[in-house]
Amino acid sequence: MSMTETISDQPPRGRVRVIYLGPVAPHWDVQGESEVRGLVDEFRGRVLARLLLLPPHDPQFRRNKERVARDAEREALVLEWDLGLPED
């Protein structure tokens, strides 16, 4: 069994929503819930470290968004993005 299978077979340990607040810093808020104490707080710290000064139209944002998604997958968190844009 590979590491990917082990991670994907785990039930979600929590939910996290990353919200774009607008063009004035701080740009991001991270809200979440989990039964595991400190999991969301630790994840929030890593997300904000990656996104703190990046608005969604910044080219670096796409790369960091993918890193945040992989981090959420490793932690078995369900990740939602609210970029304030209408969905297509």
C-alpha positions as CSV (number, residue, x, y, z in Angstrom):
1,M,0.0,0.0,0.0
2,S,1.5,3.3,-1.0
3,M,1.5,6.5,1.1
4,T,-1.1,8.1,-1.3
5,E,-3.5,5.2,-0.7
6,T,-3.1,5.5,3.0
7,I,-3.8,9.2,3.0
8,S,-6.8,9.0,0.6
9,D,-8.3,6.1,2.6
10,Q,-8.5,8.2,5.8
11,P,-11.8,9.7,6.7
12,P,-11.7,13.6,6.9
13,R,-10.3,14.9,10.2
14,G,-11.9,18.3,9.7
15,R,-13.1,21.0,7.4
16,V,-11.3,24.2,6.5
17,R,-12.5,27.2,4.4
18,V,-10.0,29.7,3.0
19,I,-11.7,33.1,2.4
20,Y,-10.4,36.0,0.4
21,L,-11.1,39.2,2.3
22,G,-10.3,41.7,-0.4
23,P,-7.5,43.8,-1.8
24,V,-6.4,45.3,1.5
25,A,-4.1,43.2,3.6
26,P,-4.7,40.9,5.4
27,H,-6.1,39.3,2.3
28,W,-7.0,35.9,3.8
29,D,-9.0,34.3,6.7
30,V,-8.9,30.6,7.5
31,Q,-11.9,29.1,9.3
32,G,-12.3,25.5,10.2
33,E,-13.4,22.9,12.6
34,S,-11.9,19.6,13.7
35,E,-12.2,17.3,16.6
36,V,-8.4,17.1,16.7
37,R,-7.2,19.8,19.0
38,G,-4.8,22.3,17.3
39,L,-5.1,20.8,13.8
40,V,-6.9,23.7,12.3
41,D,-4.7,26.3,14.1
42,E,-1.5,24.7,12.8
43,F,-2.9,24.4,9.3
44,R,-4.1,28.1,9.5
45,G,-0.5,29.1,10.3
46,R,0.9,27.3,7.3
47,V,-1.8,28.7,5.0
48,L,-1.3,32.3,6.1
49,A,2.5,31.9,5.7
50,R,2.0,30.9,2.1
51,L,-0.8,33.4,1.2
52,L,-0.4,36.3,3.5
53,L,0.6,39.0,1.0
54,L,-0.7,37.3,-2.2
55,P,-4.0,38.4,-3.8
56,P,-5.7,35.7,-6.0
57,H,-4.6,37.4,-9.3
58,D,-0.8,37.1,-8.3
59,P,1.0,34.4,-10.4
60,Q,2.6,33.0,-7.2
61,F,-1.0,32.5,-5.7
62,R,-1.7,29.5,-8.1
63,R,1.5,27.7,-7.0
64,N,0.8,28.3,-3.4
65,K,-2.8,27.4,-3.7
66,E,-1.7,24.0,-5.0
67,R,0.7,23.6,-2.0
68,V,-2.1,24.5,0.4
69,A,-4.3,21.8,-1.2
70,R,-1.6,19.2,-0.9
71,D,-1.1,20.1,2.7
72,A,-4.8,19.8,3.4
73,E,-4.8,16.4,1.7
74,R,-1.9,15.2,3.9
75,E,-3.7,16.3,7.0
76,A,-7.0,14.7,5.8
77,L,-8.8,18.0,5.8
78,V,-11.7,18.9,3.5
79,L,-10.6,22.2,1.9
80,E,-12.9,24.9,0.4
81,W,-11.9,28.1,-1.3
82,D,-14.0,31.3,-1.2
83,L,-12.3,33.7,-3.5
84,G,-15.3,36.1,-3.7
85,L,-15.6,35.4,-7.4
86,P,-18.8,34.1,-9.1
87,E,-18.5,30.4,-10.0
88,D,-18.6,29.6,-13.7
